Amino acid sequence: MTSLLSPGYTLTLGSQQWKEQLLRIELSLAAAPSLDSLSAWLPAAAPLSAAVGDPAALTLNSGETEKPVFAGAIAAILRSLDGIHVTALNAGGDLAQYRPAVTYEQVTAGRVARYLCHDAGVDVGDVADGVSILYYVADPSRTALDHIARVCGWSGAMARVSADNRLESIVVDATQADVALRYGREIHSIENRKFPAPITSFTVAGESGVGDTSSPDAFRSSIDFFAGNRPDGPSRAARWRSEPALRTAEAAGTAGAAHQRAYSSTRERGRLTAFLQPELRPGTIVEVQSLPDGLPSGPLVVYRVMHVVGTRGAVTRADFHKGGDSFDPRTLLGSLLGAAGGLP
């Protein structure tokens, strides 16, 4: 006899653990520069003793899989006659509060991310090294999280906060699925949109165009960054961008390839709703089986997730882009696959 799955949760707020009594839990997860946030609603009479700044953590159980999905700290507590609403943020919130004013020299994109995390008091997980940068000015017009998303984006990497509250960045390989879901079993609904792709090329231009950031010419601006091989200029179908921090031709080429594959993936995107799936996070590659013709089976790149547990059940909603061969890391120029944790 087959039994129905019974989803569950363990929410830690300060020194208290909650496995029942909560009215609703919503966990939103997204890639940088967006923030992850955890919201929990308790009855007004619940004996909550936690305070703002106390640790918060959430583990979800689908009935088949149990995984930690969030760790951070309580950011706000709202009390009313209707109940108690607790909001928590993770390391992304710390990075979003920090506006740096510092310049780094002879670094990689990954090293910039690690330095900013160190200054903000944020732990670091695996971070792709990415492109080489002669110097990078982290100015206070952007938050540390914005800077990290920017430099990781030059390398085609997705920056995110892990379930154990560490900043990490990955070059997504969406050629093969991490998770297989089935329509009629885990999947409740799915929708997919296709858009035209009028832009056919992305060009990023730096300033010197040298072969290595250690070259004495790296500080000098070049009249011909492309060394006589200038692509077609900006047009309706060609997009150009200037990034003075990218002073080598290789780094600029990598950034252009990263923009190209990000744009191509957004030309087909959608949303799925499933029975609670704790393993889904930004960067997870999903395959959906047994779909009607015309809907995408995958691989699909998840870039935003919402886990919801309430009195009416537990669901996961995931926004996705199309994956496939265009998301093969080998389509990016440069050496992007090395990863290291902590400060160099």
N, C-alpha and C positions, 0 to 999 in steps of 0.2 A: 504494500500500500504506500502510495506517494504522499508525503506530508508537505504542506505549504511552507515556504520559506518565511522566517520571522526576522525582519531586520531589527537591529539594535544599535545602541551608541553608548559610549562612555565619555562624558564631558567633565573635565577637571577645571574647576575655577578656584584658584587659591589652593586651600587645603581640602576642599570638598570635592567629592565625586558624585556625579549625577548619572544614573542609568534609567531612571523613570521620572515621572512628574513633569518633565519639560513639555511645554505646549507646542513648541516648534524650534527647529534648528535649521539655519541656512548657512551654508559655507560656499563662498564665492572664491574661485581660484582663477588667476589670469597671469599671463606673461607680463614682464616689465615693459613699459613703465606703469601699468595698471597695478592696483593694490589687491591683495587677498584680504578678505574680511570674514569673520565669523560672527553670526548673530544668534542669540539664544533667548527665547521667551519663557519665563517661569511664571507660575501663579503668584498673585500679590502676596499671599501668605507663606510663600516658600522661605525657609530659614537660610537665606543667602548671607554668608559672612564675608565673602570676598570683597576686595576693594580695587579701585583703579590702580593699575600697575602690577597687580598680582598675576602669576602665570596662568595661562589658559591652554588647554590641549583637548583635542577631539580624536577619538577612535570610532570608526564606523564598521558595522558588521552587517553584511548583506544577507546573512543566513548561510552563506557558503564561504565567504571571504571576509576576514577581519583585518583592517589595516589602520595604523595611525595616519591621519590625513592633515592635521594642523597642530602647530605649536607656536605660541606667541605670548602676548600679555593683554590684559583687559585694558581697553582704551576708554570705555564709557559705560556707565550704569544709569539707566533711566527707571525710576520707580513711579508708579501711578496706581490709581485705584483698580485699574484693569490688569496690572501685572508688573513684572520686572523684565526689562529688556537689557541684555548684556551684549556689548560689542567688543570684539578683540581683534587686534592686528598682529601680524608677524614681523619679521625683519624688514619686509618691504616698507612698513610704516616708519621704522627707524631711518631707513635710507631716504624716504620721502621728506623727512623733517630736517635732514642735513643738507645745507647749501654750502658746498666747499668753495674755497678760494685758494687753489694750489696748482702748481705746474709740475708735470712729471716729464722726465727726459729719458730717452732710450728705453722705451718700455714696449710691451705688447698690450693689446686690448684687454687681455685677461689680467695682466698685472695691474692695469689701471683699476679694473673692477675690484681686485683684491685689496689694493691700497685704500680705496674709498670705503670698502667694508671695514677694514681695520680702523680707520679714523672714526667711523660711525659706531664702532663696537659690535659689529655684526659678524657672526661666524661664517666661514666660507667652506663650501663643499668642492665638488669638481668644477673647474672653470676652464673652458677652452682657451688656449693661449691666443689664437687668432692673429690678426695682422700686426706687423711691427710698426711702431710709431716713434718718430724722432722726438717729438715733444707733444704733450697734450695739456691744454689749459682747462682745468675744471673750474669754471667760473660760477659765481653764485646766481647767475640768471637761470640756472637749471639745478634741480635737486640731484643728489648723488644717484638716486634711482634712475633719473632721466639720463645722466651721463653714462651709467652702466648700460642701459638699454641702447644708447647711441653707439658706443664703441663695440658692444657685442654685435649689434646689427651690421656694422661694417664687415664683420667676419661671417655673417650668415648664421649667427648663434642666437638662440633664445635664452634670455635671462629669466630666471624664476626663483621662487623660494621653495625649498624642499619641505617635506612633511616634518622633518626634525629641525626646521627653522634655520636653514643654512642657504646662503645665496649660492646659486649654481648657474652655469650656462652650458648649453649643449648645442652642438651642430646637429640638427634633427636629420636623421636618416629615415625617410618615409617610404623607402622601397619595400619594406617588409613590416607586417603588423606585429605589435606587442600583445594585443588583446583581440580575441575573436568573440563577437556577439552575434546573436541570432534574432532575426525578426520573428515575433510570436513567442519568444522565450524571454530574453532579457529586454529586447527593444519594444517599446510601446508605439512609438511614432518616429518618423524621420521625414525631413523635407530638404530639398536641394535646389539651389539657384545657380544658373549659369549666366555669365555676363560676357559681353564682347571684350576683345583684347586689342584695342587700337594702338597701344604702345608696343613697339617691336624691339626696342633696344634701350638700355640704360647705360649711360657713361658717367663715370666719376673721375674728375680731374683734380690732381693735387697741385703742388707748386714746383717741385724740382724734377721729379721723374727719374731719380737715380736708381741704381740697382740694389743699393743697400743703405740703411740708415746710418751706417758708420762712415760712409763716404764724406770727405770734407765738403763736397758740393751739395750735400743734403740741405744745408741752410740757405742755399742760393736759389732764388726764383728762376725758373726756366721760361724762356720765351716760347719754346716748343716742348710742352710736357710730353707729347706723344712721339717725339723723335722722328718726325716726318711721316708717321702713320696715323694721323688724326682721323677719327671716325667722322661720319656725317654729322653736321651741326644739329643743334636743337630744332625740332620740328614737331608737327602734330604726332608723328609716330616715333620720335626719338626724344628721350628725356635725358637732360644733362644736370649734373650737380657738382658744385665745387666744394672740396673738403681739404683745406690747406694743411690739416694735420697729417694727411696721407701723402707723404713726400716720395714714396717709391712707386714705380709703375705697377709692381706686383700688388701692393696694398690697395691701390686705386682700382686695379682690375678685379680684385676680390670683392671690394665693396660694390662695384657695378654688377658683378654676377649675383651677389646677395640680393640686391634690389630687384634684379630680373626674376629670380626664382620666387621671391616673396610676392611680387606682382602676379606672376603666372598662377601661383597657387590660389590667390584670391578671386580668380576668374570663375572658380566653381567652389561654392561653399554652402553650408547648411547647418542644420541643428537636428540632433536626435534626443529623444527622451527614453530613458530606460529604467527598469527596476534598479534600485540602489547599487551602484558600481564603485566601491571605494578606491579601486585601482586607477580610475581615470583622473588624470591631471593634465595641465598644459604640457604639450610635448609628447603625450601618449599617442601611439599610432594604432588605429583601430581598423579592423575588418568587420563588415556587417554581412552576415550570411542570410540566404533565403529571402532576399528582397525581390519585389516585383521588377520586371524589366523597366529600365529607364532611371532607376535610382542607383546611386553610387555604392558599390560594395567595398571599395577601398583599394589601397590603403588611404586612410583619412587622418589628417593631422589635427588633433584636438588643441585648440588654443584658448578656450575658456570653458570652465566647468562650474556648475551649480549643483551642490548636493542639498537636498531638502528632506528633512525627517519631521513628520507631524502626525496629528491625530488621524489623518486620512491616508497615511501610508508613507512610503519613502521612495524618492525618485532621484535620478541623476539626469541633468540636462547638460549636453555638451555641444558647443559650437565648433565646427570643423572646417578645414580647408582641404582641398583635394591634394593627395600625396602622389606617389608614383615616382617614375624615373627622374622627373624634374627636381625632386628633393633628394637625389643622390648627392652626398657630400663631395663626390669627385667632380661635380659640376662647378664647384667653387675653386678659384685659383688659390695657391698658397698652401701652407701647411697648417690646417685648422684642427687636426684631430688630437693633438697633444693636450693633456689636461693635467693640472696640478692643483693641490689644495694649499691653503695658508699663504703666508707671505714668502717671497723668494729669499 
